[in-house]
Amino acid sequence: MQEQVTGRIQKPPHEAYVQGVLLPQFQYELENYVNHYLNIEKVLLKAYKKMNLLSETDAHRVWESIKKVNEDSILNISKYNMTDIALSIERVIEQHLDEPVVNWHIDRSRNDFQACAQLMYTREKWIQLIEKVDAFAQLMLEKAKKHIYMIMPGYTHYQSAQIISVGFYLTAVSRHVLDTMKKMIGVLENMNNQCPLGSGAMSGQEYNWDCDQMANDLGFQSYVGHALSGVASRDWALEVAECLSFFASNMSRFLTDFIQWGSSEYQFIDLPDELTGISSSMPQKRNFPILERLRGKTSHLISYHIDFLLGQRNTSYSNLVEVSKEAGRNLSTLFNEAESLLDLLLLVFENISFKEENMKQCCALEYYGGFTLANLLTQKNNIPYRKAQVVAGKFVTKSLENHIAPQYASIELLDEVCLDNGCVNTVTQKELENIFGVERALEFKKTKGSTNPEAVADILIYQSEKEEFLRKKFNSITESIRNKISVLENGDSIYEENV
């Protein structure tokens, strides 16, 4: 006869409830949480022994039983245990014991048990995502280094504005990726200081559990420090989603530029055939749908952030674990979408090429040097700056009206415009050619962080050092976590050192 798991109710859950709620949750946890649950059981077993609640013999028997648990055995027994994975794991372990261990599972709650497994799963997936973000940061830095001197048009309000370099633009992308990585590591550190194990149902436990040691054994830096927060807070889920939402928001903006640059009007970029698409009816077309899909994918990351917020905001600050499960049901989907986005970003930017000649020709078509001319008119002709802006604007307007290309900018026309505005021009033809020629456009910018090749090189040095610092910090955190988990998963007995 199957033993009951509760004396409070006599009948199993309704089949519709099982199929619509309990079984999907069970299968999700079976797929994602089992290893974490078993590692937690091992750590709790060690704590029982430390409190002298279990003898060495009993602790060893339970340890060996835990090692025999597998997904099939949990699934097979689930219907007799309210389709609850925690109760099912407990029952499977008991079945492997030749006789009951009376004190095992005393003073235990599912609440901190589940909260801890959820956090460990999130930590594991978060580490994998940070590794991909770091790989993307390194790729963008490498791309930027190769394009410091390659000029391209810069735009404001979708109008020609100033000449920049491809490397300069790409360092804006790499800066955002590194900022994201920094945020993600911060979330990982915060997550790693919030081990909830020992919180019990909501108010703590009745035996003297060493919460800090249990946290350490599971690879955490510390216990959360507050029993209610341990089981009620899901801040880590919001922080994870916020980070990815932050990453997605700016990546969508960058991708919008790349979609535009890939159009037939711009033709600034190219991708190999394997990453392009066609039109079924317009044979001349060569499309880049992968960029459009990437931008579309960024919306999912933002959507799940809002989803988590809405699910959490109307939940009372208690365990209310079922509401929390529903609020976070898309967590694994969020991770999958983020992983897919990063994999495709890596693929695209490993293979993207920039059409240097097309961009250079485009730069030569517009009067990009207008800003520089206004500065020089003030500097050399002693024209008040706002008036110099007017003079420069009129010069560009007259040049366009006379169909004069920028590289053939007329000093005679500039002299005429200056006289019409009550001033004398001393800017030379050579200076005018330098202003509106494209070869020296990058050199005119002098400030730190500008598109000047020397400034971009400095940006790259700083960003490369930042990436190295973040990577080392991340590796230090993850090495400690993985070492602890490895001992739990590969240890032969409860007496294994550091367990």
N, C-alpha and C positions, 0 to 999 in steps of 0.2 A: 504493500500500500504506500502511495506517495505521501510523504509528510507535508503538512501544511506549512506555508511561510508566514501566515498571519492568523490570529484568532479573532480578528475584528470583522472580517467578512468571510462568507462561506462559499461563494460562487466565483468562478474565474471571470475575467473581463469579457464583456460582450464581444461577439465576433466582429461586429462592425467597428467597434473601438479598437480591437486588435489590428484589423486590416488597415484601418484609416490612420491610426496614430502609433500604437505600440510597436507593431512589427516593423514599419519603416524606420522608426527610431532605433529599434533593436539591431536591424541590419546595418544601419549607418554606423552604430557604435561597434558592432562586430567587425566591420571593415576597417575602422579607423582607430579604435581605442583599446583593443584587446591587449596589445603589448604593454600599453601604459597601465591598464588595470592590473595586470599581472606583476609589473614592477612595483606598483604601489602595494600590492598584497605582500610582496617580499619585504618591503621596507617596514610595513606594519608588523610583520612577523618578527623582525629584528627588534622592534620596539617592545613587543610583548615579552620577548625573552629578557630584554634589558630591565623591564619592570618586574621580572620574576613571576610573571603570570603563566608562563609556559616553561616546562623543563627542557633541558637540552634535547632529550629524546623526542618529546612532542614537537618541539620546534623543527627538528630535522624531518620528522614525518610529514609535517605540513609543507615544509619546503619542497620535499620530493613530490608531494601531491600537486603543488602549484606548477611544477615543471612538466607535469603530464597533461595539463589543460591545453586544449586546442579549440579552434573555432567550431569544428564539427560537434564536439562533445557539448559545447555551450549551446549551440543551435538545437541539438536533439532534445535537450532538457528544458528549453525555454517555455514551452506551453504549460509546463507544470509549475512554473515560477513566475506567473503573471506577465510573461513575455518581457521580463526585466533582466537586463544583462548582469547587473550587480548581484541580484539574487541567484541567477543561473550560475555565475562563476562560483559563488559561495557553495552552491549545491554540488557542482562538479568536483570541487576540491574535497568536499566531504565524502563523496563517493569513492575517492581514491584512498581514503583512510581506512585501515582495517578495523578501527574502533574510534568513537568520537573523541575529539580533544576538547574538553569541556570549556576551557576559558578562551579558546580561539573565537574571535569575533565579538568578545565582550566589549562593551563601551564603544560600539561602532555605529556610524551613520552612513547612509548612502550619499548624503548631501556633500560633505567634504570630499568623499571618495570620487564622486562624479565631477565635482568642480575641479579637482586636481587632474583628473584624466583629460578633461576638456582643455585645461591650460597647457598640459604637456603636449597634447596633439597640436595645439596652436603654436606652441614654441617650436616644435619640430618642423612644421610647415613654414613658419616664419623664417627659420634659419635657411631653409632651401631657397626661399624667395630672395633673401638678402644676398645669397651667393650669386644669383642670377643678376640682381641689380648691380652688384660689383663688377661682374663680367661685362655688363652693358656700359658701365662707367669707363672701364679700361678700354673698351672698343672705341668709344666716342673720343677719348683722349688721344688714342692712336690715330684716328681719322683726322682730328683737328690738327695734329702736328704735321700732317702731310699737306695741309691746305692753307698754311699761314699766309702765303703770298698770292693765292688764287683769288682774284677780285670778282665781285658780283654786285648787282644792285641791292641797295637797302631801301626799304619802303616804310613810309608812314601813311596811314589812311589809304593804303593801296595805291599811293602815288610815289613816283620816283623821288627819293629823298637824298641819300648819301651813299657813296661807294664804301663797301665793307669787304672783308675777305670771308671765304667759306670757313676758314679756321676760326675766325672771330665768332661767326654764328654758331658753329658746332660747340665752342666752349660755353655758350649760353645753355646748350642742351646738356653738356657734361656737368655744368654747375648745378643744374636742377637735379640731375641724377644723383650727384654727390650729396646734395641737400636731402634728397629722399633717403639715401643710404644712412646718413647721420640720424635722421628721424627714426628710421627703422631700428637702428642699433639702440637708440634711446628707449624705444618701446620694448625691445628684447631685454634690456637691462631692468626696466621697470617690471616686466613680466617675471623676470627671474628673481625678483625680490618679493613675490606675492604668493608663495606656496600656501595653499589653503588647507593642506592636510593637518588635521588636529583641531580644526574648527568645530567638528562634530556637526550636529543638525543645524545649529545657529548660534549657540551661546557658549560653546566650549565643551570639554569632556570631563568626566568624573575621575579618571585615573591620571596619573602624572606622566603623560606622554611628553617625550622630548621633541617638541615641534621643530626646533631649529635643526636637530640632528636628522630628523626625517626629511626635512627640506633639503639638507645637504646631500643626503643619500640619493635623492632624486635629481641632483644636479642644480638645485636652486641655491641662490645665495642666502636666502633667509625665509623664515615663516612670515606670512602676511601681517601678523601682529594683532589682528582683530578678528574674532570668530565670526561676527555677523558679516563683516566685509568679505571675509574669506568665502562665504557661501552665497552672499547676495550680490556682490559687485561683479559686474561683467565689463568693467572699464577697459580691460585688455582687448575685448572684442571691438569696442568703439575706437580704441587707439590704433589697432591694426587697420580697421577700415578707413579711418581718417588719413593714415599715412598713404594708403593706396589711392584714396580719393585725391589727395594732394598731388601725388605722382601723375595720376591720370589727367587731371585738369590741365596742367601745363603741357603734358605730352600731346594732348589733343590740339593745343595751339601750335606746337611745333609741326605736328603732322599736317595741319591745315596748310602751313607754308609749303611743305614738301608736295602735297597734292597739287597745289597751285604751280609750283616749279616744274612739275611733271607734265603740265598741260602743253598742248601743241603751240600755244602762243608764247610760252616761256622757254621750254626745252632746256632747262638748266640741269636736269638730272636724268639718269638712265638706270634701268635695272635689266638683268639678263632675261632671256626669253622665259626661263623657268618661273620667273616672278612677275610675268606680265599677263595681260588678258587681251581679248580681241572683241570686236563687234560682230554679231552674226549677220549684219546687213550692210555695214560700212567697212569695206575691206582695207581702207587706208588707215584705220585706227589701230593704235597700239596703246592699250590702257594699262594703268597701274592700280588695279582694284585692291591689291593687298594693302595699299596705303589707306584706302577708304575703309577697309575692314578693320584695320588697326585703330583708326580714329573712332570707328563705331564701338570697338571693344572697350575703349576708355570709358564710355558711358556706363557700362555695367559696373565698373569698380565704384563709380560715384553713386550709382543706384543702390548698391548693397550697403553702402555707408548710411544712406538715408533709411533703408530698410531696417538696419540694426537700431538706429536712433528711434524710429517709430515703435519698434518692438519693445525697447527698453523703457521709454519715457513714461508709459502708463503702467509700469510694473512696480508694485510696492517694494520697499527695500527690505525684503526678506528672501528666503531661498527661492520660493515660487519657481522651482526648477523646471516645471513643465512649460511655463510661459517663457522662461529663459531659453529652453530648448527650441521652442517655436520661433523666438526672436532671432536665434542664431542658426536656424536651419540652413541658411544659405552661406554659412561660413566656408564650408568645403568648396562650394561653387565659386565663392569669391577667390579662394586660393587657386582654383583651377583656371579661372579667367585671367588672373594676374600672371600665372605661369605661362599660359598661352600667349598673352600679350608680350611678355618679355622674350619668349622664345622667337616670336615672329619679328620683334624689333631687332634682336640680334641677327636674325637671318637677313633682314632688309639692309641693315647698315653694314653688315659684312660684305654685301654685294653691290651696294649703291656706288655709282660713279657720277662725277660732276663734269658737265660739258664746258670746259674752260673757254673755248673760243666763242661759244654762244653767249656766255655771260659777259665776256669782254666786249663783244660787239654791242650788246645791250647797254653796257655802261657808256659806250661811245655815242649813243643816240640821244642822251639827255644831258641837260645843263646841270650836272650834279655839283659843279663847283660854285654854285651861287652863294652858298654860305661862306666859303673861303673868300670869294670876291668881296663880299660885304665887309669882312674883317680887314682885308687889305686896303679897301677904300678909306676906311677909318684910320688905319695905321699910316698910310702913305699920303693920303690927300687931306687928312685932318677933317674929315666929314663926320658929323655926329652920327652915332651908330644907327639910330632909327632911320635917319635920312639915307645913310649908306645902304640900308636894306631896300629902301624905295628905289634908289639909283640902280642897284644890282637887279632888282625885279624888272625895272623898265628896260635895262640892257638885255635881259633874257627875252622879254616880250618882243622887242624890236628885232633881235636876232632870229627869233622864230618866224616873225612876219616876213623877214627877208630871206627865209630858207637857208640860213647860215648854220652849218653843222657845228657842234661844240668844238671839235678839233681845229676848226677854221675861224674861231672867234676873232672878231675884228676889233683891233685897237682903235681904229678911226671911229667906229660906231660907239665905243665906250667913251672916247673923247667928246663926241657929240652929245651923248646923254648927260655927261657930267656938266658940260656947258649949259645945256638946257635947264639944269637944276642948280645953276649958280655956283658951280665949283670947277676947279681945274684938275684934270687927271694927270698923275705922274706914274701910274702903273704902266709897265713896259709890255711890249708884245710878247717877250719871252715869258714874263710872269703870267700873262694872260693864258698863254699856251699851256703852261704848267698847271694852272688852275683847272682848266677844262680838258686837259689831256687825262688819260686814265692811268698812265704809268706811275705817277707819283701820288696818286690820290690817297693811298693809305698813309703816306708819310706826313701828311698835313696834320693828322691827329697826334697830339703830344701827351695826353694825360694817361695816367695809370688806368688800366682797364679798357683802353680804347682799341680801335681796330688796327692801329699801328703794329706792324709785325713784331717789333721789339716788345710792345705791351702785351701782345697775344702770347709771345714766348714766355713772358713773365707769368701770365695767367696760367699757362700750361704747367709751368714749374710749380706754382702754388697748388694747383688742382691735383697734380700728380703726387705731391707730398701729402695732400689731404687724403687722397685715395689710399695711399700706403698706410697712413696713420689709422684710418678707419678700418682697413682690412686687418691690420695687426690687432687692433682692439677687438674686432669681431672674432678673429681666430682664437684669441685668448679666451673669450667667453665660451665659444662653442667647443673648444678643446676640453675645457673643464666639464661641460655638460656631457659630452660624448664619453668621456672617460668614466664618469659615474654611471651612466646608463649601460655602458659596456660591461662593467663589473656586475651589475644586476642581471643582465641578460646572459652573460657567459660564465658567471660564478657557479662553482659546483656545489657549494653548500652555504648555509647561513653564516658560517664562520669565515667566509671569504674576507680578506682584508679590505677595509674601506666600505664594507656593506653594512 
